[in-house]
Amino acid sequence: MPPTLTRLLGDAEARACVMRDEGVVRLISPADAAAATLVARDRRAGRYCRLVGDRYPAVPLDREAKFRAALAAVGYPLAPGA
């Protein structure tokens, strides 16, 4: 196999492993970054979300019900379907 083709295939294989699909999430939009940080660091709600940037908790759909319950327990209820 020519070296150029070998390099091309190696590069393609390496790039195929760079990105990973983490699944579908619900992106929550708090009033401000402080509220987002509070929720993400809370021992109950924080286990069900991951902060995207400094402002948006992202919640996997299979953890949404538990996140909503934890969020309500912290004092920040989120309306269903919101």
C-alpha positions, -999 to +999 in steps of 0.1 A: +000+000+000+014+035-009+026+055+021+001+083+013-028+059+015-015+044+047-013+079+062-048+088+050-063+057+065-044+062+098-056+098+100-092+088+092-091+061+119-076+086+145-103+112+137-131+087+141-122+084+178-120+122+185-158+129+189-182+109+209-220+111+210-232+115+246-269+112+237-298+135+239-301+160+268-326+186+281-308+219+283-320+240+313-318+278+311-315+293+346-319+330+353-282+335+358-248+317+360-249+317+398-282+296+399-267+272+373-236+267+394-257+263+426-277+235+409-247+218+393-229+217+426-258+206+447-254+171+461-288+160+450-294+178+417-258+179+406-255+142+402-281+143+374-267+171+352-235+184+337-229+221+333-224+233+298-203+265+298-210+285+329-248+288+325-267+257+313-272+224+331-276+196+306-297+167+318-298+133+301-334+124+292-332+092+313-324+113+344-348+141+338-375+130+363-349+125+391-333+159+382-367+176+384-374+161+418-339+171+431-343+206+417-376+210+435-360+198+467-334+225+463-362+250+460-362+256+422-392+237+408-392+233+370-427+232+353-434+199+335-426+202+298-407+234+304 
